[in-house]
Amino acid sequence: MTDRPDLHIGDTLWIFDGNRRVYPPAAAGRTRSPIYREHWVAHTITGETRQSWLLDGGNAKVSKVRAQGPRSYAATAQEVEDDVWCNAHYAGLHDAIRTATPAQMRQIAALLNYAPEARP
Protein backbone atom coordinates (compact mmCIF):
# COMPACT_ATOMS: atom_id res chain seq x y z
CA MET A 1 0.00 0.00 0.00
CA THR A 2 1.36 3.39 -0.87
CA ASP A 3 0.54 6.90 0.32
CA ARG A 4 -2.74 7.09 2.27
CA PRO A 5 -4.47 10.30 1.14
CA ASP A 6 -7.27 9.55 3.61
CA LEU A 7 -4.96 10.25 6.60
CA HIS A 8 -4.66 13.72 8.07
CA ILE A 9 -3.04 15.44 11.02
CA GLY A 10 -5.06 14.60 14.13
CA ASP A 11 -6.04 11.11 12.89
CA THR A 12 -5.17 7.96 14.80
CA LEU A 13 -2.67 5.52 13.32
CA TRP A 14 -2.09 2.08 14.85
CA ILE A 15 1.49 0.81 14.83
CA PHE A 16 2.32 -2.89 15.22
CA ASP A 17 4.97 -3.25 17.92
CA GLY A 18 6.08 -6.87 18.19
CA ASN A 19 8.18 -6.00 21.25
CA ARG A 20 5.18 -4.77 23.25
CA ARG A 21 3.89 -7.66 25.35
CA VAL A 22 0.82 -7.62 27.54
CA TYR A 23 -0.09 -10.90 29.20
CA PRO A 24 -3.46 -12.18 30.40
CA PRO A 25 -3.90 -12.87 34.11
CA ALA A 26 -2.22 -16.05 35.27
CA ALA A 27 -4.38 -19.17 35.44
CA ALA A 28 -3.41 -22.17 37.51
CA GLY A 29 -1.26 -24.59 35.53
CA ARG A 30 -1.45 -22.68 32.24
CA THR A 31 1.30 -21.00 30.31
CA ARG A 32 0.65 -17.52 29.06
CA SER A 33 1.25 -15.97 25.66
CA PRO A 34 1.09 -12.25 24.93
CA ILE A 35 -2.29 -10.87 23.91
CA TYR A 36 -1.85 -10.34 20.16
CA ARG A 37 -4.20 -7.32 19.99
CA GLU A 38 -2.01 -5.50 22.50
CA HIS A 39 0.85 -5.39 19.97
CA TRP A 40 -1.18 -2.72 18.16
CA VAL A 41 -0.56 0.71 19.72
CA ALA A 42 -2.64 3.78 18.84
CA HIS A 43 -0.74 6.97 18.00
CA THR A 44 -1.90 10.41 16.90
CA ILE A 45 -0.60 11.97 13.70
CA THR A 46 0.78 15.37 14.74
CA GLY A 47 2.64 16.34 11.57
CA GLU A 48 3.97 15.15 8.26
CA THR A 49 6.86 15.38 5.88
CA ARG A 50 6.81 14.53 2.20
CA GLN A 51 7.64 10.89 3.01
CA SER A 52 6.50 10.30 6.61
CA TRP A 53 3.77 10.83 9.16
CA LEU A 54 5.05 12.31 12.44
CA LEU A 55 3.44 10.74 15.48
CA ASP A 56 2.88 11.97 19.01
CA GLY A 57 4.60 15.34 18.63
CA GLY A 58 7.44 14.06 16.46
CA ASN A 59 8.61 11.38 18.89
CA ALA A 60 8.09 8.73 16.20
CA LYS A 61 7.45 8.59 12.49
CA VAL A 62 6.16 6.09 9.97
CA SER A 63 6.77 5.98 6.26
CA LYS A 64 3.81 6.90 4.09
CA VAL A 65 4.91 4.03 1.85
CA ARG A 66 4.69 0.68 3.62
CA ALA A 67 8.31 -0.31 3.15
CA GLN A 68 8.33 -2.29 6.41
CA GLY A 69 5.70 -4.82 5.32
CA PRO A 70 1.95 -5.22 5.25
CA ARG A 71 1.53 -5.28 9.03
CA SER A 72 3.60 -2.23 9.93
CA TYR A 73 0.65 0.07 10.55
CA ALA A 74 -3.12 0.26 10.29
CA ALA A 75 -5.06 3.38 9.38
CA THR A 76 -8.41 2.25 10.82
CA ALA A 77 -9.63 0.23 13.78
CA GLN A 78 -11.18 -2.19 11.26
CA GLU A 79 -7.73 -2.91 9.77
CA VAL A 80 -6.50 -3.77 13.28
CA GLU A 81 -9.51 -6.03 13.89
CA ASP A 82 -8.98 -7.74 10.51
CA ASP A 83 -5.35 -8.48 11.36
CA VAL A 84 -6.28 -9.75 14.84
CA TRP A 85 -8.96 -12.03 13.33
CA CYS A 86 -6.55 -13.42 10.73
CA ASN A 87 -3.93 -14.07 13.39
CA ALA A 88 -6.45 -15.83 15.64
CA HIS A 89 -7.87 -18.08 12.91
CA TYR A 90 -4.99 -18.70 10.50
CA ALA A 91 -3.81 -21.96 12.08
CA GLY A 92 -7.31 -23.38 12.41
CA LEU A 93 -8.16 -22.54 8.81
CA HIS A 94 -4.87 -23.99 7.67
CA ASP A 95 -5.66 -27.26 9.44
CA ALA A 96 -9.19 -27.33 8.02
CA ILE A 97 -7.89 -26.80 4.49
CA ARG A 98 -5.26 -29.51 4.92
CA THR A 99 -7.96 -32.05 5.75
CA ALA A 100 -10.53 -30.84 3.20
CA THR A 101 -11.91 -33.15 0.53
CA PRO A 102 -11.00 -32.50 -3.12
CA ALA A 103 -14.48 -31.04 -3.72
CA GLN A 104 -14.04 -28.67 -0.77
CA MET A 105 -10.58 -27.70 -2.03
CA ARG A 106 -12.06 -26.81 -5.43
CA GLN A 107 -14.70 -24.65 -3.74
CA ILE A 108 -12.04 -22.88 -1.68
CA ALA A 109 -9.93 -22.34 -4.82
CA ALA A 110 -12.93 -20.86 -6.63
CA LEU A 111 -13.76 -18.60 -3.68
CA LEU A 112 -10.19 -17.28 -3.64
CA ASN A 113 -9.94 -17.00 -7.44
CA TYR A 114 -7.04 -19.44 -7.30
CA ALA A 115 -6.12 -20.85 -10.68
CA PRO A 116 -3.59 -23.66 -10.37
CA GLU A 117 -0.95 -23.87 -13.05
CA ALA A 118 -1.61 -26.42 -15.73
CA ARG A 119 0.63 -29.43 -15.18
CA PRO A 120 1.74 -31.62 -18.11
Summary of the structure (lengths in Angstrom):
residues: 120
radius of gyration: 19.4
end to end distance: 36.5
largest distance: 59.7
contacts: 239
relative contact order: 0.15
helix: 32%
strand: 20%
